[in-house]
């Protein structure tokens, strides 16, 4: 896949990579129960939410779920007003008492991984995910997620709202609203799950990504539970315990990378590539050349493997498979628009223009045939699985 443009607004999604050292020094044995811990976590939370001294200070909820000596682990949530275009924000945190005060780190920060590697309150299962070093934004030009849509594979749900901000109309447009089907919300990818507040679950995945699910009814209570892709998280609902508004059963599904919400557009979820519209809540998604706008149905094809691609014939029809990397090689048959293929390696050949621009890159498929990369969505600008 070759992108003809880059996402705007990168500065607005700058990552907070600072570990805070705030508060008075508590005693080691009772460290986790002191008001100083709550004060330190709250101060960091409000700083991450960019709340100025002139803003109305949001109500906050700090939940300490685990303690051990100088260590504490939990969630911190800034509640939102119960109105449209408002959603709560929050983070999973690890804290350690030090001579200068509490050292607090939020999920996705470099400091979080360092503390998770040392902390006795982190399970070995969690440590495998939480100690990963944060990757560059979009993994350095890589828009693959390995995620399915957050409902059962093989079902079709309605895209009730296109890309919009986690809190509403603000940038980045990190989120979509989905409803219908059997109403069972499932993890988009394997990871570790945390209850941020009633009706809101966060799952932390690999490659720096995490996903948020809000408005859930009958949601499971999780505190570092390992979940597989497709694990049940709850049901679509209208829960607004931590703020916001919901006027019909749905799941508010958001994408994060490192410590921030990121644009969901151009990312693959369930073999659909999300796209922004001219304003928040508009846009839609594309599977091959097929387009689904707001109010349309999204069929969950499952996760796209990191060495796979979706055929986008740029208008429908079929894509010719060749015996080598160019149109001068013999035909070996064709692939239908929207087909999933596995890429073995890539090489340069004849140049072609597809939906995302012009490229001379060709991809060798697992059956030995070749297709132009101009007609594949791979999620990366360049070879998917190395050079042949």
N, C-alpha and C positions, 0 to 999 in steps of 0.2 A: 504494500500500500504506500502510495506517495501522497503526502499532504501538500496542497497548494498554498495553504496558509497556516499561520500559527494562532493559537488562542490568545486573545487580548486579556488584559487585566491581570497579568501575572503578578504585578506588584501588590495587587489587592489580596493575593493568596500567599504572601510571603510567610514563611514558616517561623514560628517562635521556637528557637533552638536554645533558649536560655534556661538554666536551672536556677530556681530562686532559693535564696538563703534569707529567711525572714523569721522574726519572732524571738522571744526570749528562750533561754535554754531550760528545758524541763529535765527532771530527773529521769535517768535511764529506765528504771523499773516501771514507772507510771507514765512514760512518755506519751503513749498514744491517747491517753484520756484527758490531756490538758487543754484548756481553752486556747493556748498558744498554737497548737496544731491547727485547730479550726480557723484561727485568725490567719495563719500563714497560707493555708490552702485557699481561703476565701480571697485574700489579697492577690494571690497569683491568678485565680480564676477571673476576677474582675479586670486584672491587667490584660489577660488573654482575650477577654471579651471587648477590650478597648473602651471601657466605660470611663468617661472623663468626669471631672469634678462637677461639671455643670449638668451631667445627665442624672436622671432619676435612678438611684441605686437599685438594681433589681434584688428581689429576695433571693437568697442562696440556700442551698441545702448540701451540707457536707456529711457524707455517710462513711464512717470508719468501719469497714467490714472485717478487717484482720489486724492483729497487733502481735508483736513479739519484741520485748525489750525496747530498744530504741527505734523500732521499725513500725510503720503503719501503712495500710493499703486501703483504698476505697474509691468513692466517686464524689465528684463535686459538680453541682448543677446550678446554673443561674436560671431561675424560673422566669417565664415570660408572662406578660399580661394575657388575659383570656380574650383575645381579639384576633381578627384576621391579620395575615402577614406577620405573625409572631410565633416563634417556636423556642423552646428552651435550648440552652447551649451547655456543654459540660465536658468533663474529661475524667478518665480513670487516672488515679494518682498513686505514686509511691512516695513516702516521706521517711526521712531518717533524721533523728536528733543528733546535732553536732554542737561543738562548743560555741559556735556563733549563732545558733538558732536552728530552726527546722530547714532542712534541704528538701524541697518539694519538686517533683518532676511529673509532667503530664504525659499520657500515652502519645507516642509519635515523636517525642523529643529525644535528642541524643542522650541527654541526662537520664531519661527514663530507662533506656536500655542498660546503661551502666549500673543504675541502682537495682534493676531487676536481676542482673547477673549476681549480685551480692546478697540480695534480701532473703532472709529465711521465711518470709511470708508469701513468697512466690513459689508455686509448685513447679516440679520439673517439667510438667507438660506445658504450663504457661511459659516457662522460661524459654522454650524452643521458639516461641513466637515473639515474646516481649523483648528479647535481647537482640533482635535483629537491628543492625545499623540502619537508620533511615536512608532511603534511596533518594536520588535527585527527583525533583518534581516530575511526575509522569515517567518515572524511571528513566530519565534522560532521553525523552522522545519516544518512549514506549507506552502505548495506550492500551495494552492488553491487561485484562484483569483476571482472567480465568474464572469469571463468575457466571452463574446462571441468573435468571430473573428470580425475585424473592417469592416464588410460589412453585407449585408442583410442575416438574418437567412434563410436557405434553398438554398442559392446560393453556387456555387463552384468557387473559384478563384485559380489562379496559384501561388504557392510558387516560386517566381522568384529568391529569394536569401534566403538561410538558415541563421541560427543565426550568427550574426556578431556584431561588435561594433556599437554604435550610430554614431561614426565618421568613421567607416570603419573596419580596421583589428585589432584595439586595443581591449584589454580586459576591461570590461566584454562583452561577446557577448549578448547584450541586445535586439537586433533588428532583424526583418525580413522584407523582401520586398514582397508585394502582389499586384497582378494585375488581371484584367479581370472582368468578371461579368458585372454588369450594371455600373461599375466605380464609384459608389456612396460610399464614405467612411463614416462610422458610428461609433458612440461612442461604445467602447467595453463593457463599464459598466457605470452606472449612476454616475454623479459627477458634478463638477463645471468646466467650460471650459474657457480657456484664449487664446487669440491670442498672441503668442510669437513674431511672425513677419509674413509678408505675406507668406501664404502657410504652416505655422506651427502652429498647435493648440496643447495645452496640456490640458488634462482632469484630474483633481485631484479626486481620488476615496476614498473609505473607506479603512480601514485596512492598511493605509500607502502607498498604491499604487497610481501611476499615469501613464498615457499613453501618448505618443507623436506621432503625425501624421504629416509627412513632405512631401513636394513636391505637396501639394494640389493645385488644380485649383478650382477657384470659391468657395473658403473656406468662411465660415461665419465669421463675425467679432464678437468676444465674449470678454467680460470683466467681468467674474464672473457669466455667465449665467448658470443656472441649466439645465443640459441635462439628459435625460433618456437614458437607454441602447437602442442603435439603432438609436439615434438622428443623423440626417444628419449633417456632419461637412464640407463636400465639395466633390470634385471629385478627382480621381486620376489624377496626372499631372506630369509635369517636372519642377515645379517652384523651382528655386534656388536663390531666392531673398536674402537670408541670407547666401548663400555659398553652396559648395558641387557641385555635378554633378548628373544628371539624364538623362538616355539615352532611356527612354521609359516610358510611363505612368504607374505609380505605386504609392503606399503609402509606405513610410518608417515608420514602426510601431515599437516603442520602449517601453520597460517596465522599470519603475522606482519604487523604494521603498524608502520612507523617502526622503532624498535629493540626491540620486545617482541612476544612471543606474545600474540595477542588471541583472545577467544572466537570460535570458528568458528560457533556457533549464530547463526541469523538471517541469515547470509551465504548468498548463492547460489553454488553450485559446480556447474556442469554442468546448470543449470536445476533443481537440487534445493536446497531451503532446509534447512540443518542445524538440528537441535533437540536440546537437552539432555534427558537423562532425570533420574531422581531421584538418580542417583549417577554417578560417572565410569564410562565404558565402556558406558553405557546410551543411551537416546534413539534418534534415527534421523534420517530426512530426509523431506521432503514435496515432491512435484511436483504442483502443482495441489491437488486433494483427495486424491491417492493418497499413502499412507504406507508407508514401508519402515523397519522396525526392525532391530535387530541380527540378523544372519543372513539378512536380506533382500537382494534384488538391486537395485542402482542402475544403471539404463540411462544411458549418457552421451549426453545430448541435444546436447552441445556448449555453447559459451559463450552466455550471454544478453547481447545488446548493451546498451549503457548507455542506449539509448532504447527498449528493449523491455521486455515484461512477460509473465508467465505467468498465464493465466486460472486462478483458483481459485474455483470456484463454491460453495465452502464446503459440500461434501457430494456433489459430483458433479452431473451434469446439464449443462445448457447455459446460456450467458449471452446475453441478448438484446442485439443491436446496435440502437441507436436513431438517428433522424435528427437528434437534438439532445441536449443535456445534461439529460435528465430522462425520466421514464416517460410524460410527456404527449406525447412525440414518437412518431412512427410507427416500427414495427418494420422493420428492414432485414435480418432474418435472425438467426442465432445463431452462437455460438462454443462449441466443446466444451471441457470441463474439461481443463486441461493444455495448451491451445493457446498458441502463442507469437504475440504481436502487437507491432506497432511503433507507438509513441505519437508523434503529431505535436505536440500541445500539450494543455493542460487548461483547464477552466473549472468554475465552481460550478453546481450544479443541484439536483435532488432528493436528499434524504438517504437513505442506505442503510447497513445493518450487515452486515459480512462477518467473516471470520476474525480480522482484526486491529483491529476496532473500527468505529465509526460515522463516516461522512464524507459531505459533500455534493460532494466532488470527482468530476468526470467527465473522462474522457480521450478525446480525439479521435484515432482511429486513422488509419493511413496511407491507408486506403480511404475516409476521410471520415465513417465512422460513429462513434458514441459509445458508451462503456460506462462503468458506474460503477466508480470506482477501488476501491470496497469489495471488488470481486471480481477484482482483479488483484494479483499480487505484482510490485512494481516495485523494491523495495529502498530507497525513499525515502518520507518523510512529506511529501507535497506533489507539485507538478508534476514530471514526469520531464523534460520538454523545453520548459519555459516555459509561460506563459499564452497562451491563444488571443486 
